[in-house]
Amino acid sequence: MSASVIGCVGTLIVPTRGAEGAGEVLLTVRGSKETFLARSDEPLPKGTQVLVVQAHGPRTVVVEPWNDPTFP
């Protein structure tokens, strides 16, 4: 299941702290909302839209900030 979240866009509900620790991201997976531990290279604030770029185990993902290209 972890590979199925790569490429998903979600919203941080708990900020990430970069190397200092994980946050939490809310993703829609198979039609339902689920939370995952989220790690990032740099700290990201709560509410940031992020893209999942890697999965580490079943419940931990690596995210990067995401700007939706369809919105100006």
Residue pairs with C-beta under 8 A, 6 or more apart in sequence:
1 29
1 58
2 55
2 56
2 57
2 58
2 59
2 61
3 55
4 29
4 30
5 27
5 29
5 36
5 52
5 55
5 61
6 52
6 53
6 54
6 55
6 61
7 51
7 52
8 27
8 28
8 29
8 51
8 52
9 27
9 49
9 50
9 51
9 52
9 66
9 68
10 25
10 26
10 27
10 28
10 36
10 49
10 50
10 52
10 63
11 25
11 26
11 47
11 48
11 49
11 50
12 23
12 24
12 25
12 26
12 38
12 44
12 45
12 46
12 47
12 48
12 50
12 63
13 23
13 24
13 25
13 26
13 35
13 46
14 23
14 24
14 38
14 46
15 23
15 43
15 44
15 45
15 46
15 48
16 22
16 23
16 38
16 39
16 40
16 43
16 44
16 63
17 23
17 43
18 40
18 41
18 42
18 43
19 41
20 43
22 37
22 38
22 39
22 60
23 37
23 38
23 39
23 40
23 44
23 46
24 35
24 36
24 37
24 38
25 35
25 36
25 38
25 50
25 52
25 61
25 63
26 33
26 34
26 35
27 33
27 34
27 35
27 36
27 52
27 61
28 34
36 59
36 60
36 61
37 59
37 60
37 61
38 50
38 60
38 61
38 62
38 63
39 56
39 60
39 61
39 62
39 63
40 50
40 62
40 63
40 64
41 64
44 50
44 63
44 65
48 65
49 65
49 66
49 67
49 68
50 63
50 64
50 65
50 66
51 63
51 64
51 65
51 66
52 61
52 62
52 63
53 62
53 63
53 64
54 61
54 62
55 61
55 62
56 62
